[in-house]
């Protein structure tokens, strides 16, 4: 039924898709590749090293989560072949930037059309497929299963909204979950939810959250930056609003306007989650009267605001900021990773919607490493309090960094589990 509906959909929308491919160059190569064209050339360029391990990460967030795992797999299998696929262009660009030395082949994730999936699987012939967190597709998982290729879900999480959706459409999701040889979840609650959905409890393990290891200082030491490299004077007090979404920048700019009247040496960095929004966010800031620069352009003299519209530099600005606000949380986007500033010992602020990072957010709140700001008024009040109290900022930062340090070892547990599965496959 799934494939029948899919073909009907394609028949209806094929003219639109074809026009997009012909008119817009940015879609041309990627869509054709996702259909399976071009995979032959890529497969021929691969080494013959075994095992062949295919890892899939949906976008930037999932790539960030699995980066230490990818590097650890490369270290565990130096003669093997590591393939990393992503669904989004930004995810692939970010992966190429941080994992070039650990991955043999970067691929756009194939569209879940049966012949595309079969073509890609036949050409790369993986010994193991690893899915990071989410992006479930029936045809691929079914094809891997019937070919006897083990697939594993790592760093799984189930938010309250997702759990409701999975239960409502259990007939669709449960067969996919059952196709995995093993599922590793972030928390005990995630495990219980997966088991309640009908997955065999012996297949479900709690191994912790890979995001903790992904932000270890040793991994990010090369990204620690000095504010002068961004054109920001040393005497400035820097607030970073990271991974922001539409609707949040307006709030942040209004709060910044109030704060800067009392703290004239304040400097704001806004890092939109989608870097392609850099230009409109900059225009918005300028319309509000700020001297705003874009990272991709020369810094404007006398500026007090920078829009970070580049990939791979958010950790760098978190490393030297004085206060960090994590976006996607004042609007209904589920929040983003609060560990990214926490690892650098920074006080963390976030809004009420941290559904995608509930355990981490609650852990930071419990250890006094973060503060919840429910709305614009609270964001102003909390930021104002922190700007007046340097000791409070430093204490919060120490608590945040300590929480991250306590959670080491998640990657090592995953690699041990993967080696066990690979050993079973060899026997």
Protein Blocks (a to p, Z undefined) as FASTA:
>chain_A
ZZmmmmmmmmmmmmmmmmmmmmmmklmmmmmmmnogajlmmmmmpcfbdcddddddfblm
lmmmmmmmmmmmmmmmmmbccddddfbfklmmmmmmmmmmmpfbdcddddfbfklmmmmm
mmnopabdcdehiapafklmmmmmmnopacddehiacdfklmmmmmmmmmmmmmmmmmpm
bdcdfblklmmmmmmnopafklpccebjfklmmmgfklmmmmpccfklnopafkbccddd
ehiaehjlmmmmmmmmmmmmmmmmbccddddfblmlmmmmmmmmmmnopacddfkbccde
hiabdcdfbehilmmmmmmmmbdcdehklpcnhpaafklmmmnopacdddfblmlmmmmm
mmmmmnopaccdfbfklmmmmmmmmmmmmmlmmmmmmmmmmmmmmmgoklmmmmmmmmmm
mmmmmZZ
